[in-house]
Structures are given as structure tokens and as C-alpha cells.
Amino acid sequence: MTSSPSVCSVHLPAWPLLVALGGIPLWWVLGLLPFLPLGYVVIVAVLLVGLPDLSQIRLLPGSGWLGMFVMWIPFSMAMLDSGMRVIGFSMRWGALLAAATVLVHVANCPTLTQRRLLTALVPLWLLLVAGGYLGALIPDGGFTTPMAGVLPSAVLENDLVAEMVRPRFAEVQHPWGAQSAFNRPSAPFIYTNSWGCAFGLLTPMMLALRSHLDHPGWRAAVLVVMAASLYPATMTGNRGMLVMTVSVLATYAVGTLMRGDLRRFGQVAIGGAVLAAGFVALGVPQLIADRSAVSDSAGGRARLYQQTWQVVLNSPILGYGAPRHAEEIGVAMGTQGAFWMYLFSYGIPGVAVFLVFLAGVIVRGIRVVDPSATWLVAAMVGALVGIFFYGLDSVHLLVFASGAALVLTAAADAPPGRVGQDGRAGSTHRPAGVTV
């Protein structure tokens, strides 16, 4: 693979990733989300194989760590003990392979600029907000997708697949002792925690997009939708989402101070105060307190994490391939957070390589000082915080990988001390070639 950062002889089309991301609302309604990673990977692989000279393919600096993680995962297949676990393993590995493919695609597609790629995430963001209102207003609602009538019954026996092709709008939880059920929005995801994780990732990425918008009407529209998202965000009662949001705002604030941008520091400080006031006014503290009074979720997580770690020590290298039920707790080990999923399923080496990749993205992105890239780095910090209590499904991983690819591209293209407003060195043109 070439090491020249200035000339790109590989020009993949942008449409596979733009269609994959921008079409997520349609894929959700059709029940095709479980197959989105495979479809995307196959299309990009065909395009790559059709290139006249594969040695010209470029990789973003630091992306090799994610590739190593994806290549390590198949070794854990030796620990699988059932056909259903093989299906789940394949879906999770396929989603991570798609994330790695995003990095290769962006590195070899000069037309996938920050603005264009972030714009492709707008339909998902709007669906997240609309789905949040569906879950809040019609908590018992849901629908059966066309794919549910096509899949074999054996495949539908997998709970994860069944929930994807027969989605519900909310998680309705009624723990013992609660006077009424907690209706927690989740659409377009299976779990309300997944909704909160997407909120934590997409919010800073939409603020990054806003930095590229010149028309005041569009810039105002971004803030209006963000304000509208507060109500369903409140209804989820997600503590982790709040932690992610605080970490994102803190990261951006520190970034503005590092470059001496007091105006934007003041803006984010005021925005953070307004956001906090909004959550308080909408009753988030009370909702969290009410749930905590009848549900020991924090204590349950702590016990699950402790047992997960103890069991991992019996298979520290390969892990167990997939989550397994913990009889004493009643919850599967390797769940309740991507970190724990990767640790339990792929062993200590696997999760360590993933953490090195994510930390590397953040460290490389710190030197890029334009506002949009700073928001993207903040999103990566939010992801780093969130993986300890939130899982990453195929949609999250595509969003996460898109943000990581944009950060790595901006870092590779920008020499120290001279960064363009588009996150690129000296101009708005994106240099195409970068290396591992």
C-alpha cells in the first residue's frame, strides 16, 4: 500500500456508504438492518477487487488497530458451543467488519468530505427523534417488517434477529414495587440504552455538521431539532446518556480553550447550562430517582461486571466467543456495555486492541483545531465513555466508524499549527492518500 499523502490513485464512489447511512430509516422499516453490514461490506469489497492495482489502496493512520481487532475475533469462534451463538457471533463480527470497511472506504474516496458524510447521518438523527416520540406517546406500539415473513423460523428463533424484524417503539418496564410502568423510548433500536447511546454519538456529530452550514436557517434548524430531542431523551431516563453528554461538552470546552477560542467556549458553556436546565425542568432527576428506588440496576451492573471479569480470567486470551447466561444474576455475561462484550467474547487481547484504536483516534484528533473536528473528537470521547455501559450494534458502529474516519482524515491531512476550517490543511480540498 502506498505511503504518499498527496496523491490518490484510488477513487472509490461515495454512494455505498451514503446509501447505507442515509437509508437507515428505510432499512429499519423493511427489517433489513440485520443485513446492512454484510451488504455494505460486499459492495465495497467488490469495488476494491475491481481496482486495477490493489497496492494503491490507502489506509488512514491508526486504522490498522481496528483491522487487527477484526482479524483477531475469528479465533474466538473456537469457544462457541451452539448454533445460535454462531449466528449471534457472525452478526457481531459482521458489524465490526463493516466498521473497519468504513475506514478503508473513506480513505479511498476523496468525495466523502466531512459535510457530505455528516449530512448522510441526518435521516438517522431525525428518525432517532421521531422514534423517541413514538416510544413516549405510543409505548406499546410496534410493527412487523416485511423481512419477518421471509426469514426461516430457525433464524427467527434468535431473539436478537426477532426483535430487529418485529421492532417495538419502547421498552416498557414494570419492576416490582413500581406504582406504574416506565415507558422508555427505544425506536429505532431494540433497547432504550441503545437510543441513549445513539443520542450521545449523534448530537456532537450534528453540531459538527452545523459548523459547515452557512445558511442561518439550516443552522437554526439543527438547534430546533436538538431542542425537540430533549423530551424523548428525558423519557428514556438514561443515566449513561447524561454521562456521555457531559463528557462530550467537557471535551469540546477544553478543545476551545486549548486554541484560545473564548467565544465558542462561552457558547458551549451557555449551551451546557441550558441543556442541564432543560433536563431538570423536564424531570430527569426525579425519573432517575423513581427508577432507582425500585430497581437496583447500578448494583446489578456492578455484580455482573465483577462476575464477568472473574470468568474471563478462566479464558483470558480467546474469551468465550459470545455472551453467556449468569445463573446467579439472571443476566448474560458479556452484555451491558461494548467493553464487556469485547472482553468476555474476544478476551483481553481483543478488547485491548480496540481500546488502543479508540484512544489513538482521540489522541490524533486533538491536534486538529477547527470547530467541526473538535466536535467529532468529542463524539469519540463520548464513545470511549459510553462503551463501558452501552453496547454498540451495527448502526452505532457505522456511525462511530464514520466519525473516527473523519477524525483520522482531518488529523492526517492537517500539519501542526495550520488547519483549515474544513478540518484540512491550508485549503478546503481534501488530500486523498494516507497510510497506516
C-alpha positions in Angstrom: 0.0 0.0 0.0 1.3 3.4 -0.9 2.5 5.9 1.6 2.1 9.1 -0.3 -0.2 11.6 1.4 -0.6 13.9 -1.5 -1.8 11.8 -4.5 -4.7 9.4 -4.6 -4.9 7.0 -7.5 -7.8 5.1 -5.9 -11.2 6.8 -6.2 -14.0 4.7 -4.8 -17.5 6.0 -5.2 -19.2 7.6 -2.2 -22.7 6.1 -2.8 -22.3 2.7 -0.9 -21.7 4.5 2.5 -24.1 7.3 1.7 -26.8 4.9 0.9 -26.0 2.6 3.9 -26.2 5.5 6.3 -28.8 7.7 4.7 -31.1 4.8 4.0 -31.2 3.5 7.6 -34.8 4.7 8.2 -35.9 2.6 5.1 -33.8 -0.4 6.1 -35.4 -0.3 9.6 -38.9 -0.2 8.2 -38.2 -3.1 5.8 -36.4 -5.1 8.5 -33.1 -5.1 6.6 -30.9 -3.6 9.4 -29.6 -7.0 10.4 -28.2 -7.4 6.9 -26.9 -3.9 6.3 -23.3 -4.6 7.4 -23.0 -7.6 5.1 -24.5 -5.8 2.2 -22.2 -2.8 2.7 -19.1 -4.9 3.1 -19.8 -7.0 0.0 -20.4 -3.9 -2.2 -17.1 -2.2 -1.1 -15.2 -5.5 -1.4 -16.4 -5.9 -5.0 -15.4 -2.3 -5.8 -11.9 -2.9 -4.2 -11.4 -6.2 -6.0 -12.2 -4.5 -9.3 -9.4 -2.0 -8.9 -6.5 -2.4 -11.4 -3.8 -2.0 -8.7 -4.7 -3.1 -5.2 -1.3 -1.8 -3.9 -2.6 1.7 -4.3 -5.3 1.2 -1.6 -4.7 3.6 1.3 -5.4 3.3 5.0 -5.9 6.0 7.5 -3.2 6.4 10.1 -4.2 4.4 13.2 -6.9 2.4 11.4 -4.8 -0.7 11.4 -5.6 -1.3 15.0 -9.3 -1.7 14.2 -8.3 -4.1 11.4 -6.2 -6.1 13.9 -9.2 -6.3 16.2 -11.5 -7.6 13.4 -8.9 -10.2 12.4 -8.5 -11.3 16.0 -12.2 -12.0 16.5 -12.5 -15.2 14.4 -10.0 -17.0 16.7 -12.7 -16.8 19.4 -15.1 -19.0 17.3 -13.3 -22.0 18.8 -15.1 -21.2 22.1 -18.6 -21.2 20.7 -20.8 -24.1 21.9 -24.1 -23.7 20.0 -25.6 -22.9 16.6 -27.5 -19.9 18.0 -24.3 -18.4 19.4 -22.7 -18.9 16.0 -25.4 -16.8 14.5 -25.0 -14.0 17.1 -21.2 -14.2 16.7 -21.5 -13.8 12.9 -23.8 -10.8 13.2 -21.5 -9.0 15.7 -18.3 -9.8 13.7 -20.0 -8.6 10.5 -20.9 -5.3 12.1 -17.3 -4.7 13.2 -16.1 -5.7 9.8 -18.4 -3.1 8.3 -16.9 -0.5 10.7 -13.4 -1.4 9.5 -14.6 -1.2 5.9 -15.9 2.4 6.5 -12.3 3.4 7.4 -10.9 1.9 4.2 -13.8 3.4 2.1 -13.3 7.0 3.5 -9.5 6.8 3.0 -10.0 5.9 -0.7 -13.0 8.2 -1.5 -11.9 11.9 -1.8 -15.6 12.9 -2.2 -16.5 11.7 1.3 -15.9 15.0 2.9 -17.0 15.9 6.5 -20.0 17.8 5.3 -21.2 15.1 2.9 -20.7 12.2 5.3 -22.3 14.0 8.2 -25.2 15.0 6.1 -25.8 11.4 5.4 -26.4 10.9 9.1 -29.3 13.4 9.2 -32.0 10.9 8.3 -30.9 8.7 11.2 -30.8 11.6 13.6 -34.4 12.6 12.6 -35.5 9.0 12.9 -34.0 8.9 16.4 -36.0 11.9 17.5 -39.2 10.7 15.8 -38.8 7.2 17.2 -38.3 8.7 20.6 -41.6 10.5 20.3 -43.3 7.2 19.1 -41.9 5.4 22.1 -43.0 8.2 24.5 -46.5 8.6 23.1 -47.2 5.0 21.9 -45.1 2.9 24.2 -46.9 -0.4 23.4 -46.7 0.2 19.7 -44.6 -1.6 17.1 -44.9 -3.3 13.8 -43.8 -6.4 11.8 -41.4 -5.7 9.0 -41.7 -7.5 5.6 -38.5 -9.3 6.4 -40.2 -11.1 9.3 -42.3 -13.0 6.8 -39.3 -14.0 4.7 -36.8 -15.3 7.2 -36.8 -19.0 8.1 -38.3 -19.9 11.5 -34.9 -21.2 12.7 -33.4 -17.8 12.2 -36.3 -16.0 13.9 -35.7 -18.2 17.0 -32.7 -15.9 17.6 -34.0 -13.3 20.0 -31.8 -10.5 18.5 -33.0 -11.2 15.0 -36.6 -11.5 16.0 -36.6 -8.1 17.8 -35.0 -6.5 14.8 -37.6 -7.6 12.3 -40.5 -7.1 14.8 -39.5 -3.8 16.3 -41.2 -2.1 19.2 -41.3 1.6 19.9 -40.3 1.4 23.6 -39.1 -0.7 26.4 -42.0 -1.0 28.9 -40.5 -1.9 32.2 -42.6 -2.5 35.4 -40.2 -3.6 38.1 -41.6 -5.0 41.4 -42.7 -2.2 43.7 -43.2 0.4 41.0 -46.6 2.1 41.0 -46.7 2.3 37.2 -44.7 1.1 34.3 -41.6 3.0 33.0 -42.2 3.7 29.3 -38.7 4.2 27.9 -38.4 5.1 24.2 -36.1 2.9 22.1 -37.1 3.1 18.4 -35.4 2.6 16.0 -33.4 0.4 18.4 -34.3 -2.6 20.4 -33.2 -1.2 23.8 -33.6 2.2 25.3 -30.0 2.2 26.2 -29.2 1.9 22.5 -31.3 5.0 21.9 -29.3 6.9 24.6 -26.0 5.8 23.1 -27.1 7.0 19.6 -28.1 10.3 21.2 -24.7 10.7 22.7 -22.9 9.9 19.4 -25.2 11.8 17.0 -25.6 15.0 18.9 -22.0 16.2 18.7 -21.8 14.9 15.1 -24.8 17.1 14.2 -23.1 20.0 15.9 -20.1 19.3 13.7 -22.3 19.4 10.6 -23.7 22.7 11.8 -20.2 24.2 11.7 -20.3 23.5 7.9 -23.7 25.1 7.3 -23.6 28.7 6.0 -27.4 29.4 5.8 -28.7 30.7 9.2 -32.0 28.9 8.6 -30.3 25.5 8.4 -28.1 26.3 11.4 -31.2 27.2 13.4 -33.0 24.0 12.3 -30.2 21.9 13.9 -30.8 23.6 17.2 -34.6 23.3 16.9 -34.3 19.5 16.4 -31.9 19.3 19.3 -34.3 21.1 21.5 -37.1 18.8 20.3 -35.0 15.7 21.2 -34.9 16.7 24.9 -38.3 15.3 25.6 -37.8 11.7 24.4 -34.3 11.9 25.8 -35.8 12.7 29.2 -38.3 9.8 28.9 -35.5 7.3 28.4 -34.2 8.1 31.9 -30.7 7.2 30.7 -28.0 8.0 33.2 -25.3 6.8 30.8 -26.6 9.2 28.1 -26.2 12.1 30.5 -22.6 11.0 31.4 -21.8 10.8 27.6 -23.3 14.2 27.0 -21.3 15.8 29.9 -18.1 14.2 28.6 -18.8 15.5 25.1 -19.4 19.0 26.2 -16.4 19.0 28.5 -14.2 17.7 25.7 -15.4 20.4 23.3 -15.0 23.1 26.0 -11.4 22.0 26.7 -10.7 22.0 23.0 -11.9 25.6 22.6 -9.7 26.7 25.5 -6.7 24.9 24.0 -7.0 27.0 20.9 -7.9 30.2 22.8 -11.4 30.4 21.3 -13.2 32.1 24.2 -16.2 32.9 22.1 -17.0 29.2 21.4 -16.1 28.3 24.9 -18.7 30.7 26.1 -21.2 29.3 23.7 -20.8 25.8 24.8 -20.9 26.8 28.5 -24.2 28.6 27.9 -25.5 25.7 25.8 -24.5 23.2 28.5 -26.3 25.3 31.2 -29.4 25.5 29.0 -29.3 21.7 28.4 -28.9 21.0 32.1 -31.8 23.3 33.0 -33.9 21.7 30.3 -33.3 18.2 31.7 -34.1 19.4 35.2 -37.3 21.2 34.1 -38.4 18.0 32.2 -38.0 16.0 35.4 -34.9 13.8 34.6 -33.6 13.7 38.2 -36.9 12.7 39.5 -37.4 10.0 36.9 -34.0 8.5 37.6 -34.7 8.7 41.3 -38.0 6.9 40.9 -36.4 4.1 38.9 -33.5 3.8 41.3 -36.0 3.4 44.2 -37.5 0.2 42.7 -34.6 -1.1 40.6 -31.1 -1.8 41.7 -29.7 -1.5 38.2 -26.4 0.1 39.3 -25.8 -2.6 41.8 -26.8 -5.3 39.4 -24.4 -4.0 36.8 -21.6 -3.9 39.4 -22.2 -7.6 40.3 -22.4 -8.5 36.6 -19.2 -6.8 35.8 -17.4 -8.4 38.7 -18.5 -11.9 37.7 -17.7 -11.2 34.1 -14.1 -10.3 35.0 -13.8 -13.4 37.2 -15.0 -15.7 34.4 -12.8 -14.0 31.8 -9.8 -14.9 33.9 -10.5 -18.6 33.1 -10.2 -17.8 29.3 -8.3 -14.6 29.1 -6.9 -15.0 25.6 -9.8 -16.1 23.4 -12.7 -15.2 25.7 -15.9 -17.2 25.1 -16.9 -16.1 21.6 -20.3 -14.8 22.7 -22.2 -13.7 25.9 -23.3 -16.5 28.3 -26.0 -16.5 30.9 -25.0 -15.9 34.5 -27.4 -18.1 36.6 -26.7 -16.3 39.9 -27.6 -12.9 38.4 -30.0 -13.7 35.7 -28.3 -11.6 33.1 -25.8 -12.7 30.4 -22.2 -12.0 31.0 -20.7 -10.0 28.2 -23.6 -7.6 28.0 -24.3 -4.2 29.5 -21.5 -2.5 27.6 -19.4 -2.9 24.5 -16.2 -3.0 26.6 -17.6 -6.0 28.5 -18.9 -7.6 25.3 -15.5 -7.5 23.7 -13.7 -8.5 26.9 -15.9 -11.5 27.5 -16.3 -12.6 23.9 -12.8 -11.9 22.5 -10.6 -11.9 25.5 -8.2 -9.4 27.0 -6.1 -9.0 23.8 -9.2 -8.3 21.8 -10.6 -5.5 24.0 -7.1 -4.1 24.5 -6.6 -3.7 20.7 -10.0 -2.0 20.4 -9.2 0.4 23.2 -5.8 1.3 21.6 -7.6 2.1 18.4 -10.2 4.3 20.0 -7.6 6.1 22.2 -5.4 6.6 19.1 -8.3 8.3 17.2 -8.8 10.7 20.1 -5.1 11.5 20.5 -4.6 12.0 16.8 -7.7 14.2 16.7 -6.6 16.5 19.5 -4.1 18.4 17.2 -6.9 19.3 14.7 -8.3 22.6 15.9 -11.2 23.5 13.7 -14.7 23.5 15.4 -16.2 20.6 13.4 -13.3 18.3 14.0 -13.4 19.3 17.7 -17.0 18.1 17.9 -16.0 14.9 16.2 -13.2 14.3 18.7 -15.7 15.0 21.5 -18.0 12.3 20.0 -15.2 9.8 20.1 -14.6 10.7 23.8 -18.3 10.1 24.4 -17.9 6.7 22.7 -15.0 5.9 24.9 -17.0 6.7 28.0 -20.2 5.0 26.7 -18.7 1.6 25.8 -18.3 0.8 29.5 -22.1 0.7 29.9 -23.6 0.8 26.4 -23.4 -1.8 23.7 -22.6 -0.9 20.1 -24.9 -2.5 17.5 -24.4 -2.4 13.7 -25.9 1.1 13.4 -23.8 2.5 16.3 -20.7 1.0 14.7 -21.4 2.6 11.3 -21.9 6.0 13.0 -18.9 5.5 15.2 -16.6 4.4 12.4 -17.8 7.4 10.2 -16.8 9.8 13.0 -13.5 8.0 13.6 -12.7 8.1 9.9 -13.3 11.8 9.7 -11.2 12.5 12.7 -8.3 10.4 11.3 -8.6 12.0 7.9 -8.5 15.5 9.4 -5.5 14.6 11.6 -3.6 13.1 8.6 -4.3 16.0 6.3 -3.5 18.8 8.7 0.1 19.7 9.5 0.7 21.1 13.0 -0.5 24.7 13.5 -2.1 25.1 10.1 -5.6 23.7 9.9 -8.4 24.8 7.5 -11.9 25.4 8.6 -12.9 22.1 7.0 -10.5 20.3 9.2 -7.9 20.1 6.5 -4.6 21.7 6.0 -4.5 25.0 4.2 -7.5 24.6 1.9 -10.9 23.1 1.6 -9.6 20.4 -0.8 -9.1 17.0 0.8 -5.8 15.4 0.1 -6.6 11.8 -0.7 -3.8 9.5 0.3 -2.8 8.5 3.8 -1.2 5.4 5.2 -1.2 3.2 8.3 
